[in-house]
């Protein structure tokens, strides 16, 4: 699973997230590539929810 696929699964709009917070996006992408997705979710659980509320992926 790629980081982009993970963000879709978590209903986070990648383009909005990357444009608004490029440093956080890059940090998360690097960390995600070094961890199992479940470990990443556990590590960033509360932050993921905060980011999802800010950059919710809308169904088209």
C-alpha distance matrix in Angstrom:
0.0 3.8 6.7 8.2 6.2 6.7 10.2 10.9 10.2 12.6 14.9 15.2 16.5 14.8 17.9 20.4 18.6 18.4 21.9 23.5 22.0 20.8 21.4 19.5 16.5 16.7 17.2 14.3 11.9 13.6 13.5 9.9 9.3 12.0 11.2 9.4 8.0 11.3 13.3 12.3 13.3 16.4 17.2 17.0 18.0 21.1 20.0 17.0 19.7 22.0 19.6 18.8 22.5 23.1 20.5 20.0 18.1 20.9 20.7 22.6
3.8 0.0 3.8 5.3 5.2 6.2 8.8 10.0 10.6 12.4 14.2 13.7 14.4 12.1 14.9 17.5 15.8 15.1 18.6 20.4 19.0 17.4 18.3 16.7 13.4 13.4 14.5 11.9 9.0 11.0 11.8 8.5 7.8 11.3 11.4 10.8 9.3 13.0 14.3 12.4 13.7 17.1 17.2 16.4 17.9 20.6 18.9 16.1 19.1 20.8 17.9 17.5 21.3 21.3 18.5 18.6 16.8 19.8 20.0 21.6
6.7 3.8 0.0 3.8 5.4 4.9 6.3 8.7 9.8 10.5 12.3 10.9 11.8 9.3 12.4 14.6 12.4 11.9 15.6 17.0 15.4 14.1 14.9 13.0 9.9 10.3 11.4 8.5 6.1 9.0 9.7 6.6 7.3 10.8 10.8 10.9 8.8 12.3 13.2 10.5 11.7 15.2 14.8 13.5 15.2 17.6 15.5 12.9 16.0 17.4 14.4 14.4 18.2 17.9 15.4 15.9 14.7 18.1 19.0 20.8
8.2 5.3 3.8 0.0 3.8 5.3 5.2 6.4 8.7 9.9 10.5 9.2 9.2 6.8 9.7 12.3 11.1 10.7 14.0 15.9 15.1 14.0 15.7 14.1 10.5 11.7 13.6 11.0 8.6 12.0 13.1 10.3 11.0 14.6 14.6 14.3 11.8 15.0 16.5 13.6 14.0 17.8 17.7 15.8 17.0 19.0 16.7 13.7 16.3 17.5 14.2 13.7 17.2 16.8 13.7 14.0 12.1 15.2 15.9 17.4
6.2 5.2 5.4 3.8 0.0 3.8 5.4 5.1 6.2 8.7 9.7 9.9 10.7 9.4 12.6 14.9 13.9 14.1 17.4 19.0 18.3 17.6 19.1 17.1 13.8 15.1 16.5 13.4 11.4 14.4 14.9 11.4 12.1 15.5 14.7 13.5 10.6 13.6 15.8 13.6 13.5 17.2 17.9 16.4 16.9 19.3 17.7 14.3 16.5 18.5 15.6 14.3 17.9 18.2 15.1 14.5 12.2 15.0 15.0 16.8
6.7 6.2 4.9 5.3 3.8 0.0 3.8 5.4 5.0 6.2 8.6 8.7 10.7 9.8 13.4 15.0 13.1 14.0 17.4 18.4 17.2 16.9 17.9 15.3 12.5 14.1 14.7 11.2 10.1 13.1 12.7 9.2 10.9 13.7 12.3 11.1 7.7 10.3 12.5 10.2 9.7 13.5 14.3 12.8 13.2 15.7 14.4 11.0 13.4 15.6 13.2 12.1 15.8 16.5 14.0 13.5 12.1 15.4 15.9 18.3
10.2 8.8 6.3 5.2 5.4 3.8 0.0 3.8 5.4 5.0 6.1 5.0 7.0 6.5 10.2 11.4 9.7 11.1 14.3 15.0 14.2 14.5 15.9 13.3 10.5 13.0 13.9 10.6 10.1 13.7 13.6 10.7 13.0 15.8 14.8 14.1 10.7 12.9 14.6 11.7 10.8 14.6 15.0 12.5 12.9 14.6 12.8 9.3 11.4 13.1 10.2 9.0 12.7 13.0 10.3 10.0 8.9 12.4 13.6 16.1
10.9 10.0 8.7 6.4 5.1 5.4 3.8 0.0 3.8 5.3 4.8 5.7 7.0 7.6 10.9 12.3 11.7 13.2 16.0 17.0 17.0 17.3 19.2 16.8 13.9 16.3 17.6 14.4 13.5 17.1 17.1 14.0 15.8 18.9 17.7 16.4 12.9 14.9 17.3 14.8 13.5 17.2 18.2 15.8 15.5 17.2 15.8 12.1 13.3 15.2 12.5 10.3 13.6 14.2 11.1 9.7 7.3 10.2 10.5 12.9
10.2 10.6 9.8 8.7 6.2 5.0 5.4 3.8 0.0 3.8 5.4 7.7 10.1 11.0 14.5 15.5 14.4 16.2 19.2 19.8 19.3 19.8 21.2 18.4 15.8 18.1 18.8 15.2 14.7 17.9 17.2 13.9 15.9 18.5 16.6 14.7 11.0 12.3 15.2 13.3 11.5 15.0 16.6 14.7 13.9 16.0 15.4 11.6 12.6 15.3 13.4 10.9 14.2 15.7 13.2 11.3 9.6 12.2 12.2 15.1
12.6 12.4 10.5 9.9 8.7 6.2 5.0 5.3 3.8 0.0 3.8 5.6 9.0 10.3 13.9 14.0 12.5 14.9 17.7 17.7 17.1 18.1 19.3 16.2 14.2 17.0 17.2 13.6 14.0 17.3 16.3 13.4 16.2 18.4 16.4 15.0 11.2 11.9 14.3 12.0 9.6 13.0 14.4 12.0 10.8 12.5 11.9 8.1 8.8 11.5 9.9 7.4 10.8 12.5 10.6 9.0 8.6 11.7 12.7 16.0
14.9 14.2 12.3 10.5 9.7 8.6 6.1 4.8 5.4 3.8 0.0 3.8 6.6 9.0 12.0 11.9 11.3 14.1 16.3 16.3 16.6 17.9 19.8 17.0 14.8 17.9 18.8 15.5 15.8 19.4 18.9 16.2 18.8 21.4 19.8 18.5 14.8 15.8 18.0 15.5 13.3 16.6 17.7 14.8 13.7 14.5 13.6 9.9 9.9 11.9 9.8 6.6 9.4 10.9 8.4 6.0 4.9 7.8 9.2 12.4
15.2 13.7 10.9 9.2 9.9 8.7 5.0 5.7 7.7 5.6 3.8 0.0 3.8 6.0 9.0 8.5 7.5 10.4 12.7 12.6 12.8 14.2 16.2 13.5 11.4 14.7 15.8 12.9 13.3 17.0 16.9 14.7 17.4 20.1 18.9 18.5 14.9 16.4 17.9 14.9 13.2 16.5 16.9 13.6 13.3 13.7 11.8 8.6 9.3 10.2 7.2 5.1 8.3 8.5 5.6 5.0 4.9 8.7 11.0 13.7
16.5 14.4 11.8 9.2 10.7 10.7 7.0 7.0 10.1 9.0 6.6 3.8 0.0 3.8 5.7 5.6 6.1 8.6 10.2 10.9 11.9 13.0 15.7 13.9 11.3 14.5 16.5 14.2 14.0 17.8 18.4 16.5 18.6 21.7 21.1 20.9 17.6 19.5 21.0 17.7 16.6 20.0 19.9 16.7 16.8 17.0 14.6 11.8 12.6 12.7 9.3 7.9 10.2 9.1 5.4 5.7 4.4 7.7 10.2 12.0
14.8 12.1 9.3 6.8 9.4 9.8 6.5 7.6 11.0 10.3 9.0 6.0 3.8 0.0 3.8 5.6 5.1 5.9 8.4 10.0 10.4 10.4 13.2 11.8 8.6 11.3 13.7 11.7 11.0 14.7 15.9 14.1 15.8 19.1 19.1 19.3 16.4 18.9 20.0 16.6 16.2 19.7 19.2 16.2 17.1 17.7 14.9 12.4 14.1 14.1 10.3 10.1 12.8 11.3 7.9 9.2 8.1 11.2 13.3 14.7
17.9 14.9 12.4 9.7 12.6 13.4 10.2 10.9 14.5 13.9 12.0 9.0 5.7 3.8 0.0 3.8 5.5 5.2 6.0 8.5 10.0 9.8 13.3 12.9 9.9 12.3 15.3 14.1 13.3 16.7 18.4 17.1 18.5 21.8 22.2 22.8 20.0 22.6 23.5 20.0 19.8 23.2 22.4 19.3 20.4 20.6 17.5 15.4 16.9 16.2 12.5 12.5 14.5 12.2 8.9 10.8 9.6 12.0 14.3 14.8
20.4 17.5 14.6 12.3 14.9 15.0 11.4 12.3 15.5 14.0 11.9 8.5 5.6 5.6 3.8 0.0 3.8 5.5 5.2 6.0 8.3 9.6 12.9 12.2 10.2 13.3 15.7 14.6 14.7 18.2 19.4 18.4 20.4 23.3 23.5 24.1 21.2 23.3 24.1 20.5 19.9 23.0 22.1 18.6 19.4 19.0 15.9 14.2 15.1 13.8 10.3 10.6 11.8 9.0 6.1 8.9 9.0 11.3 14.4 15.2
18.6 15.8 12.4 11.1 13.9 13.1 9.7 11.7 14.4 12.5 11.3 7.5 6.1 5.1 5.5 3.8 0.0 3.8 5.6 5.4 5.8 7.3 10.0 8.6 6.8 10.3 12.2 11.0 11.7 15.0 16.0 15.3 17.5 20.2 20.3 21.2 18.4 20.5 20.8 17.1 16.8 19.7 18.5 15.1 16.3 15.9 12.6 11.2 12.8 11.4 7.7 9.0 10.9 8.2 6.0 9.2 10.0 13.1 16.2 17.7
18.4 15.1 11.9 10.7 14.1 14.0 11.1 13.2 16.2 14.9 14.1 10.4 8.6 5.9 5.2 5.5 3.8 0.0 3.8 5.7 5.5 4.8 8.1 8.0 5.5 7.9 10.8 10.5 10.3 13.3 15.1 14.7 16.3 19.1 20.0 21.3 19.0 21.6 21.6 17.9 18.3 21.3 19.7 16.7 18.5 18.5 15.0 13.8 16.0 14.7 11.0 12.6 14.6 11.9 9.8 12.8 12.9 15.9 18.5 19.6
21.9 18.6 15.6 14.0 17.4 17.4 14.3 16.0 19.2 17.7 16.3 12.7 10.2 8.4 6.0 5.2 5.6 3.8 0.0 3.8 5.8 5.8 9.6 10.3 8.8 10.9 13.7 14.0 13.9 16.7 18.6 18.5 20.0 22.8 23.7 25.1 22.7 25.2 25.3 21.5 21.7 24.6 23.0 19.8 21.4 20.9 17.4 16.5 18.1 16.3 12.8 14.4 15.6 12.3 10.5 13.8 14.1 16.5 19.4 19.9
23.5 20.4 17.0 15.9 19.0 18.4 15.0 17.0 19.8 17.7 16.3 12.6 10.9 10.0 8.5 6.0 5.4 5.7 3.8 0.0 3.8 6.2 9.1 9.2 9.0 11.7 13.7 13.9 14.9 17.6 18.8 19.1 21.1 23.5 24.1 25.5 23.1 25.1 24.9 21.1 21.0 23.5 21.8 18.4 19.9 18.8 15.2 15.0 16.2 13.7 10.7 12.9 13.5 9.9 9.2 12.9 14.3 16.7 20.1 21.1
22.0 19.0 15.4 15.1 18.3 17.2 14.2 17.0 19.3 17.1 16.6 12.8 11.9 10.4 10.0 8.3 5.8 5.5 5.8 3.8 0.0 3.8 5.6 5.5 6.1 8.7 10.1 10.7 12.2 14.5 15.6 16.3 18.4 20.4 21.1 22.9 20.8 22.8 22.2 18.4 18.7 21.0 18.8 15.6 17.7 16.8 13.0 13.3 15.2 12.8 9.9 12.8 14.0 10.9 10.5 14.2 15.6 18.6 21.8 23.3
20.8 17.4 14.1 14.0 17.6 16.9 14.5 17.3 19.8 18.1 17.9 14.2 13.0 10.4 9.8 9.6 7.3 4.8 5.8 6.2 3.8 0.0 3.8 5.6 5.0 6.0 8.5 9.9 10.4 12.2 14.1 15.0 16.5 18.7 20.0 22.0 20.4 22.8 22.1 18.4 19.3 21.8 19.5 16.7 19.3 19.0 15.2 15.1 17.6 15.8 12.6 15.2 17.0 14.1 13.1 16.4 17.2 20.3 23.1 24.3
21.4 18.3 14.9 15.7 19.1 17.9 15.9 19.2 21.2 19.3 19.8 16.2 15.7 13.2 13.3 12.9 10.0 8.1 9.6 9.1 5.6 3.8 0.0 3.8 5.4 5.2 6.1 8.6 9.9 10.8 12.3 14.1 15.7 17.1 18.6 21.1 19.9 22.1 20.8 17.2 18.6 20.5 17.7 15.4 18.4 18.1 14.4 15.1 17.9 16.0 13.4 16.5 18.3 15.8 15.3 18.7 19.8 23.1 26.0 27.4
19.5 16.7 13.0 14.1 17.1 15.3 13.3 16.8 18.4 16.2 17.0 13.5 13.9 11.8 12.9 12.2 8.6 8.0 10.3 9.2 5.5 5.6 3.8 0.0 3.8 5.5 5.1 6.0 8.5 10.0 10.5 11.9 14.2 15.6 16.3 18.6 17.0 18.9 17.7 14.0 15.1 17.0 14.3 11.7 14.6 14.4 10.6 11.3 14.2 12.6 10.2 13.4 15.4 13.4 13.1 16.2 17.6 21.1 24.0 25.9
16.5 13.4 9.9 10.5 13.8 12.5 10.5 13.9 15.8 14.2 14.8 11.4 11.3 8.6 9.9 10.2 6.8 5.5 8.8 9.0 6.1 5.0 5.4 3.8 0.0 3.8 5.5 5.2 6.1 8.7 9.9 10.3 12.3 14.5 15.3 17.2 15.4 17.9 17.2 13.5 14.5 17.1 15.0 12.4 15.1 15.5 11.9 11.3 14.4 13.4 10.2 12.6 15.2 13.3 12.0 14.7 15.3 18.9 21.4 23.2
16.7 13.4 10.3 11.7 15.1 14.1 13.0 16.3 18.1 17.0 17.9 14.7 14.5 11.3 12.3 13.3 10.3 7.9 10.9 11.7 8.7 6.0 5.2 5.5 3.8 0.0 3.8 5.5 5.1 6.2 8.6 9.8 10.8 12.8 14.5 16.9 15.9 18.7 17.6 14.1 16.1 18.4 16.0 14.2 17.3 18.1 14.6 14.3 17.7 16.9 13.9 16.3 19.0 17.1 15.7 18.4 18.7 22.2 24.5 26.0
17.2 14.5 11.4 13.6 16.5 14.7 13.9 17.6 18.8 17.2 18.8 15.8 16.5 13.7 15.3 15.7 12.2 10.8 13.7 13.7 10.1 8.5 6.1 5.1 5.5 3.8 0.0 3.8 5.5 5.4 6.2 8.6 10.2 11.1 12.6 15.4 14.8 17.1 15.3 12.0 14.2 16.0 13.1 11.7 15.2 16.1 12.8 13.2 16.7 16.0 13.7 16.4 19.1 17.6 16.9 19.5 20.2 23.9 26.3 28.2
14.3 11.9 8.5 11.0 13.4 11.2 10.6 14.4 15.2 13.6 15.5 12.9 14.2 11.7 14.1 14.6 11.0 10.5 14.0 13.9 10.7 9.9 8.6 6.0 5.2 5.5 3.8 0.0 3.8 5.5 5.1 5.9 8.5 9.9 10.4 12.6 11.4 13.7 12.4 8.8 10.7 13.0 10.6 9.0 12.2 13.6 10.6 10.2 13.9 13.9 11.5 13.7 16.8 15.9 14.9 17.0 17.6 21.4 23.5 25.7
11.9 9.0 6.1 8.6 11.4 10.1 10.1 13.5 14.7 14.0 15.8 13.3 14.0 11.0 13.3 14.7 11.7 10.3 13.9 14.9 12.2 10.4 9.9 8.5 6.1 5.1 5.5 3.8 0.0 3.8 5.5 5.1 6.2 8.8 10.1 12.1 11.1 14.2 13.5 10.2 12.4 15.1 13.3 12.0 15.0 16.8 13.9 12.7 16.4 16.7 13.9 15.4 18.8 17.8 16.1 17.9 17.7 21.3 23.1 24.9
13.6 11.0 9.0 12.0 14.4 13.1 13.7 17.1 17.9 17.3 19.4 17.0 17.8 14.7 16.7 18.2 15.0 13.3 16.7 17.6 14.5 12.2 10.8 10.0 8.7 6.2 5.4 5.5 3.8 0.0 3.8 5.5 5.3 6.7 9.1 12.0 12.2 15.2 13.7 10.9 13.9 16.0 13.6 13.3 16.7 18.6 15.9 15.3 19.1 19.3 16.9 18.8 22.0 21.0 19.6 21.5 21.4 25.1 26.8 28.7
13.5 11.8 9.7 13.1 14.9 12.7 13.6 17.1 17.2 16.3 18.9 16.9 18.4 15.9 18.4 19.4 16.0 15.1 18.6 18.8 15.6 14.1 12.3 10.5 9.9 8.6 6.2 5.1 5.5 3.8 0.0 3.8 5.4 5.2 6.4 9.6 10.0 12.3 10.3 7.7 11.0 12.5 10.1 10.3 13.8 15.9 13.8 13.5 17.3 17.8 16.0 17.9 21.1 20.7 19.7 21.3 21.6 25.4 27.1 29.3
9.9 8.5 6.6 10.3 11.4 9.2 10.7 14.0 13.9 13.4 16.2 14.7 16.5 14.1 17.1 18.4 15.3 14.7 18.5 19.1 16.3 15.0 14.1 11.9 10.3 9.8 8.6 5.9 5.1 5.5 3.8 0.0 3.8 5.4 5.2 7.2 6.8 9.8 8.8 6.1 9.1 11.5 10.1 10.1 12.9 15.6 13.7 12.4 16.1 17.3 15.3 16.4 19.9 19.9 18.4 19.5 19.3 23.0 24.3 26.6
9.3 7.8 7.3 11.0 12.1 10.9 13.0 15.8 15.9 16.2 18.8 17.4 18.6 15.8 18.5 20.4 17.5 16.3 20.0 21.1 18.4 16.5 15.7 14.2 12.3 10.8 10.2 8.5 6.2 5.3 5.4 3.8 0.0 3.8 5.7 7.8 8.6 12.0 11.2 9.3 12.5 14.7 13.5 13.9 16.6 19.4 17.5 16.1 19.8 21.0 18.7 19.7 23.3 23.0 21.2 22.3 21.6 25.2 26.2 28.2
12.0 11.3 10.8 14.6 15.5 13.7 15.8 18.9 18.5 18.4 21.4 20.1 21.7 19.1 21.8 23.3 20.2 19.1 22.8 23.5 20.4 18.7 17.1 15.6 14.5 12.8 11.1 9.9 8.8 6.7 5.2 5.4 3.8 0.0 3.8 7.2 9.3 11.8 10.0 9.0 12.7 14.0 12.4 13.8 16.7 19.5 18.0 17.2 20.9 22.1 20.4 21.6 25.1 25.1 23.7 24.8 24.6 28.2 29.3 31.5
11.2 11.4 10.8 14.6 14.7 12.3 14.8 17.7 16.6 16.4 19.8 18.9 21.1 19.1 22.2 23.5 20.3 20.0 23.7 24.1 21.1 20.0 18.6 16.3 15.3 14.5 12.6 10.4 10.1 9.1 6.4 5.2 5.7 3.8 0.0 3.8 6.2 8.2 6.3 6.1 9.6 10.7 9.8 11.6 14.0 17.3 16.4 15.4 18.8 20.6 19.2 20.1 23.6 24.1 22.9 23.6 23.5 27.1 28.1 30.6
9.4 10.8 10.9 14.3 13.5 11.1 14.1 16.4 14.7 15.0 18.5 18.5 20.9 19.3 22.8 24.1 21.2 21.3 25.1 25.5 22.9 22.0 21.1 18.6 17.2 16.9 15.4 12.6 12.1 12.0 9.6 7.2 7.8 7.2 3.8 0.0 3.8 5.5 5.2 6.3 8.7 10.0 10.5 12.3 13.8 17.4 17.1 15.4 18.5 20.8 19.6 19.8 23.4 24.4 23.0 23.1 22.7 26.1 26.7 29.3
8.0 9.3 8.8 11.8 10.6 7.7 10.7 12.9 11.0 11.2 14.8 14.9 17.6 16.4 20.0 21.2 18.4 19.0 22.7 23.1 20.8 20.4 19.9 17.0 15.4 15.9 14.8 11.4 11.1 12.2 10.0 6.8 8.6 9.3 6.2 3.8 0.0 3.8 5.4 5.0 6.2 8.7 9.7 10.5 11.4 15.0 14.6 12.4 15.3 17.8 16.6 16.3 19.9 21.1 19.6 19.4 19.0 22.4 23.0 25.7
11.3 13.0 12.3 15.0 13.6 10.3 12.9 14.9 12.3 11.9 15.8 16.4 19.5 18.9 22.6 23.3 20.5 21.6 25.2 25.1 22.8 22.8 22.1 18.9 17.9 18.7 17.1 13.7 14.2 15.2 12.3 9.8 12.0 11.8 8.2 5.5 3.8 0.0 3.8 5.4 5.0 6.2 8.6 10.0 9.9 13.7 14.3 12.4 14.7 17.7 17.2 16.8 20.1 21.8 20.9 20.3 20.4 23.6 24.2 27.3
13.3 14.3 13.2 16.5 15.8 12.5 14.6 17.3 15.2 14.3 18.0 17.9 21.0 20.0 23.5 24.1 20.8 21.6 25.3 24.9 22.2 22.1 20.8 17.7 17.2 17.6 15.3 12.4 13.5 13.7 10.3 8.8 11.2 10.0 6.3 5.2 5.4 3.8 0.0 3.8 5.4 5.1 6.0 8.6 9.6 13.2 13.7 12.7 15.4 17.8 17.5 17.9 21.0 22.4 21.9 21.9 22.4 25.8 26.8 29.9
12.3 12.4 10.5 13.6 13.6 10.2 11.7 14.8 13.3 12.0 15.5 14.9 17.7 16.6 20.0 20.5 17.1 17.9 21.5 21.1 18.4 18.4 17.2 14.0 13.5 14.1 12.0 8.8 10.2 10.9 7.7 6.1 9.3 9.0 6.1 6.3 5.0 5.4 3.8 0.0 3.8 5.4 5.0 6.1 8.0 11.3 10.9 9.8 13.0 15.0 14.2 15.0 18.2 19.2 18.6 19.0 19.5 23.1 24.5 27.4
13.3 13.7 11.7 14.0 13.5 9.7 10.8 13.5 11.5 9.6 13.3 13.2 16.6 16.2 19.8 19.9 16.8 18.3 21.7 21.0 18.7 19.3 18.6 15.1 14.5 16.1 14.2 10.7 12.4 13.9 11.0 9.1 12.5 12.7 9.6 8.7 6.2 5.0 5.4 3.8 0.0 3.8 5.4 5.3 5.2 8.9 9.3 7.6 10.1 12.8 12.6 12.7 15.7 17.3 16.9 16.8 17.6 21.0 22.3 25.5
16.4 17.1 15.2 17.8 17.2 13.5 14.6 17.2 15.0 13.0 16.6 16.5 20.0 19.7 23.2 23.0 19.7 21.3 24.6 23.5 21.0 21.8 20.5 17.0 17.1 18.4 16.0 13.0 15.1 16.0 12.5 11.5 14.7 14.0 10.7 10.0 8.7 6.2 5.1 5.4 3.8 0.0 3.8 5.6 5.2 8.7 10.1 9.6 11.6 14.1 14.7 15.2 17.7 19.5 19.7 19.7 20.8 24.2 25.6 28.9
17.2 17.2 14.8 17.7 17.9 14.3 15.0 18.2 16.6 14.4 17.7 16.9 19.9 19.2 22.4 22.1 18.5 19.7 23.0 21.8 18.8 19.5 17.7 14.3 15.0 16.0 13.1 10.6 13.3 13.6 10.1 10.1 13.5 12.4 9.8 10.5 9.7 8.6 6.0 5.0 5.4 3.8 0.0 3.8 5.9 8.5 8.9 9.5 12.1 13.6 14.0 15.4 17.9 19.1 19.4 20.1 21.5 25.0 26.9 30.0
17.0 16.4 13.5 15.8 16.4 12.8 12.5 15.8 14.7 12.0 14.8 13.6 16.7 16.2 19.3 18.6 15.1 16.7 19.8 18.4 15.6 16.7 15.4 11.7 12.4 14.2 11.7 9.0 12.0 13.3 10.3 10.1 13.9 13.8 11.6 12.3 10.5 10.0 8.6 6.1 5.3 5.6 3.8 0.0 3.8 5.8 5.2 5.8 8.7 10.0 10.2 11.8 14.2 15.2 15.7 16.6 18.2 21.8 23.9 27.1
18.0 17.9 15.2 17.0 16.9 13.2 12.9 15.5 13.9 10.8 13.7 13.3 16.8 17.1 20.4 19.4 16.3 18.5 21.4 19.9 17.7 19.3 18.4 14.6 15.1 17.3 15.2 12.2 15.0 16.7 13.8 12.9 16.6 16.7 14.0 13.8 11.4 9.9 9.6 8.0 5.2 5.2 5.9 3.8 0.0 3.8 5.5 5.3 6.6 9.0 10.2 10.8 12.8 14.7 15.4 15.6 17.4 20.7 22.6 26.0
21.1 20.6 17.6 19.0 19.3 15.7 14.6 17.2 16.0 12.5 14.5 13.7 17.0 17.7 20.6 19.0 15.9 18.5 20.9 18.8 16.8 19.0 18.1 14.4 15.5 18.1 16.1 13.6 16.8 18.6 15.9 15.6 19.4 19.5 17.3 17.4 15.0 13.7 13.2 11.3 8.9 8.7 8.5 5.8 3.8 0.0 3.8 5.4 5.3 6.5 8.8 10.0 11.1 12.9 14.5 15.0 17.5 20.6 23.0 26.4
20.0 18.9 15.5 16.7 17.7 14.4 12.8 15.8 15.4 11.9 13.6 11.8 14.6 14.9 17.5 15.9 12.6 15.0 17.4 15.2 13.0 15.2 14.4 10.6 11.9 14.6 12.8 10.6 13.9 15.9 13.8 13.7 17.5 18.0 16.4 17.1 14.6 14.3 13.7 10.9 9.3 10.1 8.9 5.2 5.5 3.8 0.0 3.8 5.4 5.0 6.2 8.5 10.0 10.7 12.1 13.4 16.0 19.3 22.0 25.1
17.0 16.1 12.9 13.7 14.3 11.0 9.3 12.1 11.6 8.1 9.9 8.6 11.8 12.4 15.4 14.2 11.2 13.8 16.5 15.0 13.3 15.1 15.1 11.3 11.3 14.3 13.2 10.2 12.7 15.3 13.5 12.4 16.1 17.2 15.4 15.4 12.4 12.4 12.7 9.8 7.6 9.6 9.5 5.8 5.3 5.4 3.8 0.0 3.8 5.4 5.1 6.0 8.6 9.9 10.3 10.8 12.9 16.3 18.7 21.9
19.7 19.1 16.0 16.3 16.5 13.4 11.4 13.3 12.6 8.8 9.9 9.3 12.6 14.1 16.9 15.1 12.8 16.0 18.1 16.2 15.2 17.6 17.9 14.2 14.4 17.7 16.7 13.9 16.4 19.1 17.3 16.1 19.8 20.9 18.8 18.5 15.3 14.7 15.4 13.0 10.1 11.6 12.1 8.7 6.6 5.3 5.4 3.8 0.0 3.8 5.5 5.0 6.3 8.8 9.9 9.8 12.5 15.3 17.8 21.2
22.0 20.8 17.4 17.5 18.5 15.6 13.1 15.2 15.3 11.5 11.9 10.2 12.7 14.1 16.2 13.8 11.4 14.7 16.3 13.7 12.8 15.8 16.0 12.6 13.4 16.9 16.0 13.9 16.7 19.3 17.8 17.3 21.0 22.1 20.6 20.8 17.8 17.7 17.8 15.0 12.8 14.1 13.6 10.0 9.0 6.5 5.0 5.4 3.8 0.0 3.8 5.5 5.3 6.5 8.8 9.9 13.2 16.0 19.0 22.1
19.6 17.9 14.4 14.2 15.6 13.2 10.2 12.5 13.4 9.9 9.8 7.2 9.3 10.3 12.5 10.3 7.7 11.0 12.8 10.7 9.9 12.6 13.4 10.2 10.2 13.9 13.7 11.5 13.9 16.9 16.0 15.3 18.7 20.4 19.2 19.6 16.6 17.2 17.5 14.2 12.6 14.7 14.0 10.2 10.2 8.8 6.2 5.1 5.5 3.8 0.0 3.8 5.4 5.1 6.0 7.9 10.7 13.9 17.0 19.8
18.8 17.5 14.4 13.7 14.3 12.1 9.0 10.3 10.9 7.4 6.6 5.1 7.9 10.1 12.5 10.6 9.0 12.6 14.4 12.9 12.8 15.2 16.5 13.4 12.6 16.3 16.4 13.7 15.4 18.8 17.9 16.4 19.7 21.6 20.1 19.8 16.3 16.8 17.9 15.0 12.7 15.2 15.4 11.8 10.8 10.0 8.5 6.0 5.0 5.5 3.8 0.0 3.8 5.4 5.2 5.0 7.8 10.8 13.7 16.8
22.5 21.3 18.2 17.2 17.9 15.8 12.7 13.6 14.2 10.8 9.4 8.3 10.2 12.8 14.5 11.8 10.9 14.6 15.6 13.5 14.0 17.0 18.3 15.4 15.2 19.0 19.1 16.8 18.8 22.0 21.1 19.9 23.3 25.1 23.6 23.4 19.9 20.1 21.0 18.2 15.7 17.7 17.9 14.2 12.8 11.1 10.0 8.6 6.3 5.3 5.4 3.8 0.0 3.8 5.8 5.6 9.3 11.3 14.6 17.5
23.1 21.3 17.9 16.8 18.2 16.5 13.0 14.2 15.7 12.5 10.9 8.5 9.1 11.3 12.2 9.0 8.2 11.9 12.3 9.9 10.9 14.1 15.8 13.4 13.3 17.1 17.6 15.9 17.8 21.0 20.7 19.9 23.0 25.1 24.1 24.4 21.1 21.8 22.4 19.2 17.3 19.5 19.1 15.2 14.7 12.9 10.7 9.9 8.8 6.5 5.1 5.4 3.8 0.0 3.8 6.1 9.5 11.7 15.4 17.7
20.5 18.5 15.4 13.7 15.1 14.0 10.3 11.1 13.2 10.6 8.4 5.6 5.4 7.9 8.9 6.1 6.0 9.8 10.5 9.2 10.5 13.1 15.3 13.1 12.0 15.7 16.9 14.9 16.1 19.6 19.7 18.4 21.2 23.7 22.9 23.0 19.6 20.9 21.9 18.6 16.9 19.7 19.4 15.7 15.4 14.5 12.1 10.3 9.9 8.8 6.0 5.2 5.8 3.8 0.0 3.8 6.3 9.0 12.5 14.7
20.0 18.6 15.9 14.0 14.5 13.5 10.0 9.7 11.3 9.0 6.0 5.0 5.7 9.2 10.8 8.9 9.2 12.8 13.8 12.9 14.2 16.4 18.7 16.2 14.7 18.4 19.5 17.0 17.9 21.5 21.3 19.5 22.3 24.8 23.6 23.1 19.4 20.3 21.9 19.0 16.8 19.7 20.1 16.6 15.6 15.0 13.4 10.8 9.8 9.9 7.9 5.0 5.6 6.1 3.8 0.0 3.8 6.1 9.5 12.2
18.1 16.8 14.7 12.1 12.2 12.1 8.9 7.3 9.6 8.6 4.9 4.9 4.4 8.1 9.6 9.0 10.0 12.9 14.1 14.3 15.6 17.2 19.8 17.6 15.3 18.7 20.2 17.6 17.7 21.4 21.6 19.3 21.6 24.6 23.5 22.7 19.0 20.4 22.4 19.5 17.6 20.8 21.5 18.2 17.4 17.5 16.0 12.9 12.5 13.2 10.7 7.8 9.3 9.5 6.3 3.8 0.0 3.8 6.5 9.2
20.9 19.8 18.1 15.2 15.0 15.4 12.4 10.2 12.2 11.7 7.8 8.7 7.7 11.2 12.0 11.3 13.1 15.9 16.5 16.7 18.6 20.3 23.1 21.1 18.9 22.2 23.9 21.4 21.3 25.1 25.4 23.0 25.2 28.2 27.1 26.1 22.4 23.6 25.8 23.1 21.0 24.2 25.0 21.8 20.7 20.6 19.3 16.3 15.3 16.0 13.9 10.8 11.3 11.7 9.0 6.1 3.8 0.0 3.8 6.2
20.7 20.0 19.0 15.9 15.0 15.9 13.6 10.5 12.2 12.7 9.2 11.0 10.2 13.3 14.3 14.4 16.2 18.5 19.4 20.1 21.8 23.1 26.0 24.0 21.4 24.5 26.3 23.5 23.1 26.8 27.1 24.3 26.2 29.3 28.1 26.7 23.0 24.2 26.8 24.5 22.3 25.6 26.9 23.9 22.6 23.0 22.0 18.7 17.8 19.0 17.0 13.7 14.6 15.4 12.5 9.5 6.5 3.8 0.0 3.8
22.6 21.6 20.8 17.4 16.8 18.3 16.1 12.9 15.1 16.0 12.4 13.7 12.0 14.7 14.8 15.2 17.7 19.6 19.9 21.1 23.3 24.3 27.4 25.9 23.2 26.0 28.2 25.7 24.9 28.7 29.3 26.6 28.2 31.5 30.6 29.3 25.7 27.3 29.9 27.4 25.5 28.9 30.0 27.1 26.0 26.4 25.1 21.9 21.2 22.1 19.8 16.8 17.5 17.7 14.7 12.2 9.2 6.2 3.8 0.0
